[in-house]
Amino acid sequence: MNLTEKIAKLIDEKSNNYKDISDKIWEFAETRFDEFQSADLLCEVLQQEEFQVERGVANLETGFIGTYGTGKPVIAILGEYDALAGLSQVAGEATYQPIIANGNGHGCGHNLLGVGALAGAIAVKDYLVQHKLSGTVKYYGCPAEESGYGKSFMAREGLFKDVDIAFSWHPGTVNTVMHAMSNAVIHAHFKFKGRSSHAAASPHLGRSALDAVELMNVGVNYLREHIIDGARIHYAVTNTGGVAPNVVQAEAEVTYLIRALKPDQVKSLYERVVKCAKGAAMMTETTVDEQIVGSCHNLIPNKTLETIMDQHMNELGYPEVTDEDIRFAKDIFQTLSEEEKGAIALQVGNDFARKLAEKPIADFVIPLAKEPISIGGSTDVADVSWNVPTAQCTTSTWAVGTPFHTWQVVAQGKSNYAHQAMLLAGKTIASTAITAIENPEVIEQAKNELKERLNGEHYVALIPEELMPPKLSVMKKDETYV
């Protein structure tokens, strides 16, 4: 047997267990920093597999590291397990059917992500044991990827300094190795405080915090014309100060995501947004407090590792799908809007789009891109990639065209094809990791590539030193917590 066959056998022998774990995490559906049951389950499995587990790393209550082996090289495999609010959905149903109204759901497939990474880490451990190889594999339990930036906290605390290379993956609608760039991001809250008054009898005595929020948003909307290409600014009003129109709102809040290609660019853009907030406060005679609540860097690709990962993914191939898989995927595909289907046709052409509609599970591997592709969004895997050479892949856990962060993703979270694609990701990661362990020159080349891409820049966390992750276990003990 070649390497990929050996790794596939190791993972297939435990595949039923991995599917069960993924399904349990799907059912837990715990959101950012609150993934206590999911973290407990993953830690329990790692301990059963003889990993040494360290809990509460980087002040993250649901963050942990499972370590097996000794000596160099040190391989990091990154797992996530947080869900999203408001996406509760019955599994296996192609119509919107929440289990709990406004409940949580794994709308980004992190139940699959965490367990696919787990399968990869355990397979690396099993291979090291079988072949009596030295080396260390670490499974990083990374909470709160969805706007919580767990890996950024880990990177800020130096938890990747002893790592040689790192791997991750993400559920998706295609099978490919990511040769990609992402945006750096700063996530910030702006809290305005004014003075309440009767809006009709004494409006002159009031100072409206809601007016300040609206004026800030108007200012930022005008700012958009004068920012660099590729930058993005998004906001959501999180507190309007009340529901009574005849009361001048004494408080109001807005949260912003500010993105740009590089950390220095996003910091500069953030400072301009802060000026809009301060200007709005001056105009309304209110006060404003701004607070960065999270951030991450831009993703640094690594062609050295990605090329090897691409070779292994092609060797492994996408697993066979059943007639039931195709039927359910077609049902999901039909829930897409005509605009969403049209977007697929624009990407792949009308003829191929029609074929995908008949079998909307991508059972092929898209070739590795020659040049980095911009994904537009942001990921805290980026902070790892600034510290250590990092490679990622994606597999088709969902029907073609399925939008991220939707009930359709949740509906497919327990499907057979999602499970199979999850295991494919684990096999791809483990095969790449073992290749690097057995060929030290690969790791050296990957490190040299990272150094060249950084071009003299060094990692400095965008998260302020004083910012700590929330302690939800403490908050839950407080009877006033809601």
FENRA-V799832 format. One record per helix or strand of 3 or more residues. SS is the DSSP state (alpha for helix, beta for strand). FROM is the first residue (numbers start at 1). LEN is the number of residues. If there is no record, write none. Layout:
SS FROM LEN
SS FROM LEN
This chain:
alpha 3 10
alpha 15 14
alpha 36 13
beta 52 4
alpha 57 3
beta 64 7
beta 74 7
alpha 110 21
beta 135 8
alpha 150 7
beta 165 8
beta 175 4
beta 184 10
alpha 203 3
alpha 209 18
beta 232 8
beta 251 10
alpha 263 22
beta 287 10
alpha 303 14
alpha 323 11
alpha 338 11
alpha 350 9
alpha 381 7
beta 389 8
alpha 407 5
alpha 416 23
alpha 440 15
alpha 472 6
